[in-house]
Amino acid sequence: MGAHRVIVEGRPRIEVTLEATDEDGNQSAGGNATAVGRLVGAVDWLVAAAPGLYDALDVPLRPIPGKLGGTR
């Protein structure tokens, strides 16, 4: 089973586990669906970038407008 887990040690201790699957229980499809948002959001950044190879650490993270503190 593939999952992402975040554990914050403290008081209270917080543990969050995220598993993405599609309607048929396919974990690969679920993971791909969660990644596509970041890829689509990077198109304008990539168009403006100089030619070259980039990895995930090069692509800026962007908040989703109206979600988790983003702006509208």
All heavy atoms as a GROMACS GRO file, in nm:
protein
  519
    1MET      N    1   0.085  -0.117   0.000
    1MET     CA    2   0.000   0.000   0.000
    1MET      C    3   0.090   0.124   0.000
    1MET      O    4   0.182   0.135   0.078
    1MET     CB    5  -0.090  -0.003   0.124
    1MET     CG    6  -0.156   0.128   0.149
    1MET     SD    7  -0.265   0.145   0.294
    1MET     CE    8  -0.237   0.008   0.395
    2GLY      N    9   0.062   0.218  -0.088
    2GLY     CA   10   0.136   0.343  -0.093
    2GLY      C   11   0.061   0.452  -0.021
    2GLY      O   12  -0.059   0.467  -0.039
    3ALA      N   13   0.129   0.527   0.061
    3ALA     CA   14   0.064   0.634   0.135
    3ALA      C   15   0.168   0.739   0.172
    3ALA      O   16   0.288   0.712   0.171
    3ALA     CB   17  -0.003   0.580   0.262
    4HIS      N   18   0.120   0.857   0.201
    4HIS     CA   19   0.204   0.965   0.253
    4HIS      C   20   0.165   0.984   0.399
    4HIS      O   21   0.046   0.989   0.431
    4HIS     CB   22   0.181   1.095   0.176
    4HIS     CG   23   0.216   1.085   0.032
    4HIS    ND1   24   0.345   1.095  -0.014
    4HIS    CD2   25   0.139   1.062  -0.077
    4HIS    CE1   26   0.346   1.082  -0.144
    4HIS    NE2   27   0.222   1.061  -0.185
    5ARG      N   28   0.264   0.995   0.486
    5ARG     CA   29   0.234   1.011   0.628
    5ARG      C   30   0.314   1.128   0.684
    5ARG      O   31   0.432   1.143   0.657
    5ARG     CB   32   0.270   0.883   0.703
    5ARG     CG   33   0.245   0.895   0.854
    5ARG     CD   34   0.267   0.766   0.925
    5ARG     NE   35   0.158   0.677   0.886
    5ARG     CZ   36   0.161   0.546   0.899
    5ARG    NH1   37   0.265   0.486   0.947
    5ARG    NH2   38   0.059   0.473   0.862
    6VAL      N   39   0.245   1.210   0.761
    6VAL     CA   40   0.308   1.322   0.831
    6VAL      C   41   0.282   1.302   0.979
    6VAL      O   42   0.167   1.283   1.020
    6VAL     CB   43   0.250   1.458   0.785
    6VAL    CG1   44   0.311   1.572   0.864
    6VAL    CG2   45   0.273   1.478   0.636
    7ILE      N   46   0.389   1.307   1.058
    7ILE     CA   47   0.375   1.292   1.204
    7ILE      C   48   0.436   1.415   1.269
    7ILE      O   49   0.551   1.450   1.242
    7ILE     CB   50   0.445   1.165   1.255
    7ILE    CG1   51   0.384   1.041   1.189
    7ILE    CG2   52   0.437   1.156   1.407
    7ILE    CD1   53   0.459   0.913   1.218
    8VAL      N   54   0.359   1.481   1.353
    8VAL     CA   55   0.408   1.595   1.430
    8VAL      C   56   0.412   1.550   1.575
    8VAL      O   57   0.310   1.525   1.638
    8VAL     CB   58   0.314   1.718   1.414
    8VAL    CG1   59   0.365   1.834   1.498
    8VAL    CG2   60   0.300   1.757   1.268
    9GLU      N   61   0.535   1.536   1.626
    9GLU     CA   62   0.552   1.494   1.764
    9GLU      C   63   0.534   1.616   1.855
    9GLU      O   64   0.593   1.720   1.830
    9GLU     CB   65   0.691   1.433   1.786
    9GLU     CG   66   0.714   1.304   1.711
    9GLU     CD   67   0.633   1.187   1.761
    9GLU    OE1   68   0.568   1.197   1.869
    9GLU    OE2   69   0.632   1.084   1.693
   10GLY      N   70   0.455   1.602   1.955
   10GLY     CA   71   0.430   1.710   2.049
   10GLY      C   72   0.305   1.682   2.128
   10GLY      O   73   0.260   1.568   2.136
   11ARG      N   74   0.249   1.787   2.186
   11ARG     CA   75   0.125   1.776   2.262
   11ARG      C   76   0.024   1.868   2.202
   11ARG      O   77   0.040   1.989   2.212
   11ARG     CB   78   0.152   1.811   2.408
   11ARG     CG   79   0.239   1.708   2.475
   11ARG     CD   80   0.254   1.735   2.617
   11ARG     NE   81   0.128   1.697   2.684
   11ARG     CZ   82   0.109   1.702   2.813
   11ARG    NH1   83   0.205   1.745   2.891
   11ARG    NH2   84  -0.004   1.667   2.867
   12PRO      N   85  -0.071   1.823   2.130
   12PRO     CA   86  -0.100   1.682   2.102
   12PRO      C   87  -0.011   1.628   1.990
   12PRO      O   88   0.042   1.705   1.910
   12PRO     CB   89  -0.245   1.684   2.057
   12PRO     CG   90  -0.259   1.816   1.988
   12PRO     CD   91  -0.172   1.911   2.067
   13ARG      N   92   0.004   1.498   1.986
   13ARG     CA   93   0.074   1.433   1.876
   13ARG      C   94  -0.025   1.424   1.761
   13ARG      O   95  -0.140   1.384   1.779
   13ARG     CB   96   0.119   1.293   1.916
   13ARG     CG   97   0.192   1.218   1.805
   13ARG     CD   98   0.230   1.077   1.855
   13ARG     NE   99   0.309   1.007   1.757
   13ARG     CZ  100   0.258   0.938   1.656
   13ARG    NH1  101   0.127   0.931   1.639
   13ARG    NH2  102   0.337   0.876   1.570
   14ILE      N  103   0.018   1.461   1.641
   14ILE     CA  104  -0.071   1.461   1.526
   14ILE      C  105  -0.012   1.369   1.420
   14ILE      O  106   0.106   1.379   1.387
   14ILE     CB  107  -0.088   1.603   1.467
   14ILE    CG1  108  -0.145   1.694   1.574
   14ILE    CG2  109  -0.174   1.600   1.342
   14ILE    CD1  110  -0.144   1.840   1.535
   15GLU      N  111  -0.094   1.280   1.370
   15GLU     CA  112  -0.051   1.190   1.263
   15GLU      C  113  -0.157   1.191   1.154
   15GLU      O  114  -0.274   1.169   1.179
   15GLU     CB  115  -0.033   1.047   1.315
   15GLU     CG  116   0.016   0.951   1.209
   15GLU     CD  117   0.048   0.814   1.265
   15GLU    OE1  118   0.080   0.803   1.385
   15GLU    OE2  119   0.042   0.718   1.187
   16VAL      N  120  -0.113   1.221   1.032
   16VAL     CA  121  -0.203   1.226   0.917
   16VAL      C  122  -0.149   1.130   0.812
   16VAL      O  123  -0.031   1.137   0.776
   16VAL     CB  124  -0.212   1.368   0.857
   16VAL    CG1  125  -0.300   1.371   0.735
   16VAL    CG2  126  -0.260   1.467   0.961
   17THR      N  127  -0.233   1.040   0.764
   17THR     CA  128  -0.196   0.949   0.657
   17THR      C  129  -0.290   0.972   0.540
   17THR      O  130  -0.412   0.979   0.558
   17THR     CB  131  -0.207   0.802   0.703
   17THR    OG1  132  -0.123   0.785   0.817
   17THR    CG2  133  -0.164   0.707   0.594
   18LEU      N  134  -0.232   0.987   0.422
   18LEU     CA  135  -0.310   1.014   0.302
   18LEU      C  136  -0.283   0.904   0.201
   18LEU      O  137  -0.169   0.874   0.168
   18LEU     CB  138  -0.269   1.150   0.242
   18LEU     CG  139  -0.331   1.186   0.110
   18LEU    CD1  140  -0.478   1.217   0.128
   18LEU    CD2  141  -0.258   1.303   0.050
   19GLU      N  142  -0.392   0.844   0.155
   19GLU     CA  143  -0.382   0.742   0.051
   19GLU      C  144  -0.481   0.780  -0.059
   19GLU      O  145  -0.598   0.803  -0.032
   19GLU     CB  146  -0.417   0.605   0.108
   19GLU     CG  147  -0.411   0.495   0.005
   19GLU     CD  148  -0.447   0.359   0.064
   19GLU    OE1  149  -0.430   0.340   0.185
   19GLU    OE2  150  -0.494   0.275  -0.012
   20ALA      N  151  -0.433   0.788  -0.182
   20ALA     CA  152  -0.518   0.828  -0.294
   20ALA      C  153  -0.541   0.708  -0.385
   20ALA      O  154  -0.446   0.644  -0.430
   20ALA     CB  155  -0.454   0.942  -0.372
   21THR      N  156  -0.666   0.677  -0.412
   21THR     CA  157  -0.702   0.571  -0.507
   21THR      C  158  -0.815   0.621  -0.595
   21THR      O  159  -0.885   0.716  -0.558
   21THR     CB  160  -0.750   0.443  -0.434
   21THR    OG1  161  -0.862   0.474  -0.353
   21THR    CG2  162  -0.641   0.384  -0.348
   22ASP      N  163  -0.834   0.557  -0.711
   22ASP     CA  164  -0.948   0.593  -0.793
   22ASP      C  165  -1.068   0.509  -0.751
   22ASP      O  166  -1.061   0.432  -0.655
   22ASP     CB  167  -0.916   0.581  -0.942
   22ASP     CG  168  -0.900   0.438  -0.990
   22ASP    OD1  169  -0.912   0.344  -0.909
   22ASP    OD2  170  -0.874   0.419  -1.110
   23GLU      N  171  -1.178   0.522  -0.823
   23GLU     CA  172  -1.301   0.452  -0.784
   23GLU      C  173  -1.289   0.300  -0.790
   23GLU      O  174  -1.368   0.228  -0.728
   23GLU     CB  175  -1.420   0.499  -0.868
   23GLU     CG  176  -1.403   0.482  -1.017
   23GLU     CD  177  -1.329   0.596  -1.085
   23GLU    OE1  178  -1.287   0.692  -1.018
   23GLU    OE2  179  -1.311   0.588  -1.206
   24ASP      N  180  -1.188   0.248  -0.861
   24ASP     CA  181  -1.166   0.104  -0.867
   24ASP      C  182  -1.061   0.057  -0.767
   24ASP      O  183  -1.022  -0.059  -0.767
   24ASP     CB  184  -1.123   0.063  -1.008
   24ASP     CG  185  -1.232   0.090  -1.112
   24ASP    OD1  186  -1.351   0.069  -1.080
   24ASP    OD2  187  -1.198   0.133  -1.223
   25GLY      N  188  -1.012   0.147  -0.681
   25GLY     CA  189  -0.912   0.111  -0.582
   25GLY      C  190  -0.770   0.112  -0.636
   25GLY      O  191  -0.678   0.066  -0.570
   26ASN      N  192  -0.749   0.164  -0.757
   26ASN     CA  193  -0.618   0.169  -0.819
   26ASN      C  194  -0.536   0.281  -0.757
   26ASN      O  195  -0.565   0.398  -0.774
   26ASN     CB  196  -0.634   0.190  -0.970
   26ASN     CG  197  -0.503   0.189  -1.044
   26ASN    OD1  198  -0.399   0.225  -0.991
   26ASN    ND2  199  -0.509   0.148  -1.169
   27GLN      N  200  -0.430   0.244  -0.684
   27GLN     CA  201  -0.348   0.343  -0.616
   27GLN      C  202  -0.263   0.425  -0.713
   27GLN      O  203  -0.237   0.542  -0.689
   27GLN     CB  204  -0.259   0.276  -0.512
   27GLN     CG  205  -0.339   0.218  -0.398
   27GLN     CD  206  -0.251   0.145  -0.300
   27GLN    OE1  207  -0.138   0.108  -0.329
   27GLN    NE2  208  -0.304   0.120  -0.181
   28SER      N  209  -0.220   0.364  -0.823
   28SER     CA  210  -0.141   0.439  -0.921
   28SER      C  211  -0.224   0.551  -0.982
   28SER      O  212  -0.177   0.664  -0.994
   28SER     CB  213  -0.091   0.346  -1.031
   28SER     OG  214   0.000   0.253  -0.980
   29ALA      N  215  -0.346   0.522  -1.019
   29ALA     CA  216  -0.433   0.624  -1.078
   29ALA      C  217  -0.464   0.733  -0.977
   29ALA      O  218  -0.468   0.851  -1.011
   29ALA     CB  219  -0.562   0.560  -1.129
   30GLY      N  220  -0.485   0.696  -0.852
   30GLY     CA  221  -0.512   0.796  -0.748
   30GLY      C  222  -0.394   0.888  -0.727
   30GLY      O  223  -0.410   1.010  -0.715
   31GLY      N  224  -0.274   0.833  -0.725
   31GLY     CA  225  -0.154   0.916  -0.710
   31GLY      C  226  -0.132   1.007  -0.828
   31GLY      O  227  -0.094   1.123  -0.813
   32ASN      N  228  -0.158   0.957  -0.947
   32ASN     CA  229  -0.143   1.039  -1.067
   32ASN      C  230  -0.242   1.155  -1.064
   32ASN      O  231  -0.209   1.267  -1.104
   32ASN     CB  232  -0.164   0.956  -1.193
   32ASN     CG  233  -0.053   0.856  -1.215
   32ASN    OD1  234   0.055   0.869  -1.160
   32ASN    ND2  235  -0.080   0.756  -1.296
   33ALA      N  236  -0.362   1.130  -1.018
   33ALA     CA  237  -0.464   1.236  -1.013
   33ALA      C  238  -0.424   1.346  -0.916
   33ALA      O  239  -0.449   1.464  -0.941
   33ALA     CB  240  -0.599   1.177  -0.974
   34THR      N  241  -0.360   1.312  -0.806
   34THR     CA  242  -0.318   1.415  -0.711
   34THR      C  243  -0.200   1.495  -0.763
   34THR      O  244  -0.183   1.611  -0.728
   34THR     CB  245  -0.282   1.354  -0.574
   34THR    OG1  246  -0.175   1.262  -0.589
   34THR    CG2  247  -0.401   1.284  -0.511
   35ALA      N  248  -0.117   1.434  -0.848
   35ALA     CA  249   0.000   1.504  -0.903
   35ALA      C  250  -0.036   1.600  -1.016
   35ALA      O  251   0.032   1.699  -1.038
   35ALA     CB  252   0.101   1.402  -0.953
   36VAL      N  253  -0.144   1.571  -1.087
   36VAL     CA  254  -0.176   1.651  -1.206
   36VAL      C  255  -0.204   1.797  -1.172
   36VAL      O  256  -0.170   1.886  -1.250
   36VAL     CB  257  -0.293   1.587  -1.285
   36VAL    CG1  258  -0.426   1.610  -1.215
   36VAL    CG2  259  -0.297   1.643  -1.426
   37GLY      N  260  -0.260   1.826  -1.056
   37GLY     CA  261  -0.286   1.964  -1.018
   37GLY      C  262  -0.159   2.047  -1.014
   37GLY      O  263  -0.156   2.160  -1.061
   38ARG      N  264  -0.054   1.991  -0.961
   38ARG     CA  265   0.073   2.064  -0.956
   38ARG      C  266   0.132   2.082  -1.096
   38ARG      O  267   0.188   2.186  -1.128
   38ARG     CB  268   0.173   1.992  -0.865
   38ARG     CG  269   0.300   2.071  -0.850
   38ARG     CD  270   0.379   2.030  -0.729
   38ARG     NE  271   0.496   2.115  -0.719
   38ARG     CZ  272   0.612   2.076  -0.675
   38ARG    NH1  273   0.627   1.952  -0.633
   38ARG    NH2  274   0.712   2.158  -0.670
   39LEU      N  275   0.118   1.980  -1.179
   39LEU     CA  276   0.170   1.989  -1.315
   39LEU      C  277   0.097   2.096  -1.395
   39LEU      O  278   0.160   2.178  -1.462
   39LEU     CB  279   0.158   1.854  -1.385
   39LEU     CG  280   0.241   1.741  -1.326
   39LEU    CD1  281   0.208   1.610  -1.395
   39LEU    CD2  282   0.389   1.771  -1.336
   40VAL      N  283  -0.034   2.097  -1.387
   40VAL     CA  284  -0.112   2.196  -1.460
   40VAL      C  285  -0.081   2.336  -1.407
   40VAL      O  286  -0.067   2.431  -1.484
   40VAL     CB  287  -0.263   2.165  -1.451
   40VAL    CG1  288  -0.346   2.279  -1.506
   40VAL    CG2  289  -0.293   2.036  -1.526
   41GLY      N  290  -0.066   2.349  -1.276
   41GLY     CA  291  -0.034   2.478  -1.217
   41GLY      C  292   0.104   2.530  -1.254
   41GLY      O  293   0.132   2.649  -1.240
   42ALA      N  294   0.191   2.443  -1.302
   42ALA     CA  295   0.327   2.483  -1.336
   42ALA      C  296   0.343   2.525  -1.482
   42ALA      O  297   0.450   2.570  -1.521
   42ALA     CB  298   0.424   2.368  -1.306
   43VAL      N  299   0.239   2.512  -1.563
   43VAL     CA  300   0.252   2.540  -1.706
   43VAL      C  301   0.300   2.682  -1.730
   43VAL      O  302   0.395   2.704  -1.806
   43VAL     CB  303   0.120   2.511  -1.780
   43VAL    CG1  304   0.125   2.564  -1.923
   43VAL    CG2  305   0.091   2.362  -1.780
   44ASP      N  306   0.238   2.783  -1.668
   44ASP     CA  307   0.280   2.921  -1.694
   44ASP      C  308   0.423   2.946  -1.645
   44ASP      O  309   0.500   3.017  -1.709
   44ASP     CB  310   0.183   3.022  -1.634
   44ASP     CG  311   0.170   3.013  -1.484
   44ASP    OD1  312   0.200   2.907  -1.426
   44ASP    OD2  313   0.128   3.114  -1.424
   45TRP      N  314   0.462   2.884  -1.534
   45TRP     CA  315   0.599   2.897  -1.484
   45TRP      C  316   0.698   2.835  -1.584
   45TRP      O  317   0.801   2.894  -1.616
   45TRP     CB  318   0.613   2.829  -1.348
   45TRP     CG  319   0.753   2.829  -1.296
   45TRP    CD1  320   0.816   2.929  -1.227
   45TRP    CD2  321   0.851   2.726  -1.312
   45TRP    NE1  322   0.946   2.893  -1.198
   45TRP    CE2  323   0.970   2.769  -1.250
   45TRP    CE3  324   0.850   2.600  -1.372
   45TRP    CZ2  325   1.084   2.692  -1.246
   45TRP    CZ3  326   0.965   2.524  -1.368
   45TRP    CH2  327   1.080   2.570  -1.306
   46LEU      N  328   0.664   2.717  -1.635
   46LEU     CA  329   0.751   2.648  -1.728
   46LEU      C  330   0.764   2.724  -1.860
   46LEU      O  331   0.873   2.732  -1.917
   46LEU     CB  332   0.700   2.507  -1.753
   46LEU     CG  333   0.789   2.415  -1.834
   46LEU    CD1  334   0.926   2.402  -1.770
   46LEU    CD2  335   0.725   2.280  -1.851
   47VAL      N  336   0.656   2.783  -1.909
   47VAL     CA  337   0.661   2.861  -2.032
   47VAL      C  338   0.757   2.978  -2.017
   47VAL      O  339   0.832   3.011  -2.109
   47VAL     CB  340   0.520   2.910  -2.070
   47VAL    CG1  341   0.524   3.016  -2.179
   47VAL    CG2  342   0.434   2.792  -2.114
   48ALA      N  343   0.760   3.040  -1.899
   48ALA     CA  344   0.846   3.156  -1.875
   48ALA      C  345   0.990   3.116  -1.840
   48ALA      O  346   1.080   3.200  -1.845
   48ALA     CB  347   0.789   3.240  -1.761
   49ALA      N  348   1.014   2.990  -1.808
   49ALA     CA  349   1.147   2.944  -1.767
   49ALA      C  350   1.241   2.931  -1.886
   49ALA      O  351   1.198   2.910  -2.000
   49ALA     CB  352   1.136   2.810  -1.695
   50ALA      N  353   1.370   2.943  -1.858
   50ALA     CA  354   1.471   2.922  -1.961
   50ALA      C  355   1.473   2.775  -2.002
   50ALA      O  356   1.436   2.687  -1.923
   50ALA     CB  357   1.608   2.963  -1.907
   51PRO      N  358   1.515   2.745  -2.126
   51PRO     CA  359   1.525   2.605  -2.167
   51PRO      C  360   1.616   2.527  -2.072
   51PRO      O  361   1.714   2.580  -2.022
   51PRO     CB  362   1.587   2.614  -2.307
   51PRO     CG  363   1.554   2.751  -2.355
   51PRO     CD  364   1.554   2.838  -2.231
   52GLY      N  365   1.580   2.404  -2.047
   52GLY     CA  366   1.663   2.320  -1.960
   52GLY      C  367   1.582   2.210  -1.897
   52GLY      O  368   1.464   2.193  -1.926
   53LEU      N  369   1.645   2.134  -1.810
   53LEU     CA  370   1.579   2.027  -1.736
   53LEU      C  371   1.548   2.077  -1.596
   53LEU      O  372   1.631   2.142  -1.532
   53LEU     CB  373   1.670   1.904  -1.727
   53LEU     CG  374   1.704   1.838  -1.860
   53LEU    CD1  375   1.803   1.725  -1.837
   53LEU    CD2  376   1.579   1.786  -1.928
   54TYR      N  377   1.430   2.045  -1.548
   54TYR     CA  378   1.386   2.087  -1.415
   54TYR      C  379   1.332   1.966  -1.341
   54TYR      O  380   1.281   1.873  -1.402
   54TYR     CB  381   1.277   2.194  -1.426
   54TYR     CG  382   1.324   2.319  -1.496
   54TYR    CD1  383   1.300   2.339  -1.631
   54TYR    CD2  384   1.394   2.416  -1.426
   54TYR    CE1  385   1.346   2.453  -1.695
   54TYR    CE2  386   1.440   2.530  -1.489
   54TYR     CZ  387   1.415   2.548  -1.624
   54TYR     OH  388   1.461   2.661  -1.686
   55ASP      N  389   1.344   1.968  -1.209
   55ASP     CA  390   1.282   1.863  -1.129
   55ASP      C  391   1.179   1.926  -1.036
   55ASP      O  392   1.159   2.047  -1.037
   55ASP     CB  393   1.386   1.779  -1.054
   55ASP     CG  394   1.461   1.855  -0.947
   55ASP    OD1  395   1.409   1.955  -0.895
   55ASP    OD2  396   1.573   1.813  -0.914
   56ALA      N  397   1.116   1.844  -0.956
   56ALA     CA  398   1.008   1.890  -0.869
   56ALA      C  399   1.052   1.998  -0.772
   56ALA      O  400   0.973   2.083  -0.731
   56ALA     CB  401   0.947   1.773  -0.794
   57LEU      N  402   1.180   1.999  -0.733
   57LEU     CA  403   1.227   2.100  -0.639
   57LEU      C  404   1.243   2.237  -0.703
   57LEU      O  405   1.247   2.338  -0.634
   57LEU     CB  406   1.361   2.056  -0.577
   57LEU     CG  407   1.355   1.928  -0.493
   57LEU    CD1  408   1.494   1.889  -0.446
   57LEU    CD2  409   1.259   1.943  -0.377
   58ASP      N  410   1.252   2.240  -0.836
   58ASP     CA  411   1.262   2.368  -0.907
   58ASP      C  412   1.127   2.437  -0.924
   58ASP      O  413   1.120   2.558  -0.933
   58ASP     CB  414   1.322   2.346  -1.047
   58ASP     CG  415   1.463   2.292  -1.043
   58ASP    OD1  416   1.543   2.343  -0.963
   58ASP    OD2  417   1.492   2.199  -1.120
   59VAL      N  418   1.022   2.359  -0.931
   59VAL     CA  419   0.889   2.413  -0.957
   59VAL      C  420   0.832   2.474  -0.830
   59VAL      O  421   0.825   2.407  -0.726
   59VAL     CB  422   0.794   2.302  -1.009
   59VAL    CG1  423   0.655   2.356  -1.036
   59VAL    CG2  424   0.852   2.237  -1.134
   60PRO      N  425   0.791   2.601  -0.834
   60PRO     CA  426   0.738   2.664  -0.713
   60PRO      C  427   0.602   2.606  -0.672
   60PRO      O  428   0.522   2.570  -0.757
   60PRO     CB  429   0.724   2.812  -0.753
   60PRO     CG  430   0.712   2.811  -0.901
   60PRO     CD  431   0.791   2.692  -0.949
   61LEU      N  432   0.582   2.594  -0.542
   61LEU     CA  433   0.452   2.553  -0.490
   61LEU      C  434   0.361   2.674  -0.487
   61LEU      O  435   0.404   2.783  -0.447
   61LEU     CB  436   0.467   2.495  -0.349
   61LEU     CG  437   0.545   2.364  -0.339
   61LEU    CD1  438   0.563   2.327  -0.192
   61LEU    CD2  439   0.473   2.254  -0.413
   62ARG      N  440   0.237   2.656  -0.526
   62ARG     CA  441   0.143   2.767  -0.529
   62ARG      C  442   0.018   2.731  -0.451
   62ARG      O  443  -0.034   2.621  -0.466
   62ARG     CB  444   0.106   2.799  -0.673
   62ARG     CG  445   0.225   2.842  -0.754
   62ARG     CD  446   0.185   2.867  -0.894
   62ARG     NE  447   0.305   2.906  -0.969
   62ARG     CZ  448   0.303   2.947  -1.091
   62ARG    NH1  449   0.188   2.955  -1.156
   62ARG    NH2  450   0.413   2.980  -1.152
   63PRO      N  451  -0.032   2.823  -0.372
   63PRO     CA  452  -0.157   2.794  -0.302
   63PRO      C  453  -0.275   2.793  -0.400
   63PRO      O  454  -0.270   2.859  -0.503
   63PRO     CB  455  -0.171   2.910  -0.203
   63PRO     CG  456  -0.093   3.021  -0.266
   63PRO     CD  457   0.020   2.955  -0.342
   64ILE      N  458  -0.374   2.716  -0.367
   64ILE     CA  459  -0.496   2.714  -0.447
   64ILE      C  460  -0.582   2.830  -0.399
   64ILE      O  461  -0.611   2.840  -0.280
   64ILE     CB  462  -0.571   2.580  -0.430
   64ILE    CG1  463  -0.483   2.465  -0.476
   64ILE    CG2  464  -0.702   2.582  -0.505
   64ILE    CD1  465  -0.537   2.330  -0.441
   65PRO      N  466  -0.624   2.918  -0.489
   65PRO     CA  467  -0.705   3.033  -0.446
   65PRO      C  468  -0.828   2.989  -0.366
   65PRO      O  469  -0.901   2.898  -0.407
   65PRO     CB  470  -0.747   3.099  -0.577
   65PRO     CG  471  -0.640   3.058  -0.673
   65PRO     CD  472  -0.600   2.920  -0.632
   66GLY      N  473  -0.845   3.051  -0.250
   66GLY     CA  474  -0.960   3.021  -0.167
   66GLY      C  475  -0.944   2.900  -0.079
   66GLY      O  476  -1.033   2.866  -0.003
   67LYS      N  477  -0.833   2.831  -0.086
   67LYS     CA  478  -0.812   2.709  -0.006
   67LYS      C  479  -0.691   2.728   0.084
   67LYS      O  480  -0.586   2.775   0.041
   67LYS     CB  481  -0.788   2.587  -0.095
   67LYS     CG  482  -0.897   2.562  -0.195
   67LYS     CD  483  -1.020   2.509  -0.127
   67LYS     CE  484  -1.124   2.475  -0.233
   67LYS     NZ  485  -1.249   2.438  -0.176
   68LEU      N  486  -0.702   2.691   0.209
   68LEU     CA  487  -0.590   2.688   0.303
   68LEU      C  488  -0.505   2.814   0.303
   68LEU      O  489  -0.384   2.810   0.294
   68LEU     CB  490  -0.502   2.566   0.274
   68LEU     CG  491  -0.571   2.431   0.282
   68LEU    CD1  492  -0.476   2.322   0.240
   68LEU    CD2  493  -0.625   2.405   0.422
   69GLY      N  494  -0.569   2.928   0.308
   69GLY     CA  495  -0.496   3.052   0.322
   69GLY      C  496  -0.457   3.119   0.192
   69GLY      O  497  -0.395   3.222   0.192
   70GLY      N  498  -0.493   3.059   0.078
   70GLY     CA  499  -0.464   3.123  -0.051
   70GLY      C  500  -0.552   3.245  -0.069
   70GLY      O  501  -0.647   3.269   0.006
   71THR      N  502  -0.525   3.325  -0.169
   71THR     CA  503  -0.605   3.444  -0.194
   71THR      C  504  -0.705   3.418  -0.305
   71THR      O  505  -0.686   3.333  -0.388
   71THR     CB  506  -0.514   3.562  -0.235
   71THR    OG1  507  -0.442   3.524  -0.352
   71THR    CG2  508  -0.418   3.597  -0.122
   72ARG      N  509  -0.810   3.495  -0.304
   72ARG     CA  510  -0.913   3.480  -0.408
   72ARG      C  511  -0.896   3.582  -0.514
   72ARG      O  512  -0.850   3.686  -0.500
   72ARG     CB  513  -1.052   3.495  -0.347
   72ARG     CG  514  -1.085   3.373  -0.267
   72ARG     CD  515  -1.230   3.378  -0.222
   72ARG     NE  516  -1.255   3.254  -0.152
   72ARG     CZ  517  -1.342   3.165  -0.190
   72ARG    NH1  518  -1.413   3.183  -0.295
   72ARG    NH2  519  -1.358   3.057  -0.122
   0.00000   0.00000   0.00000
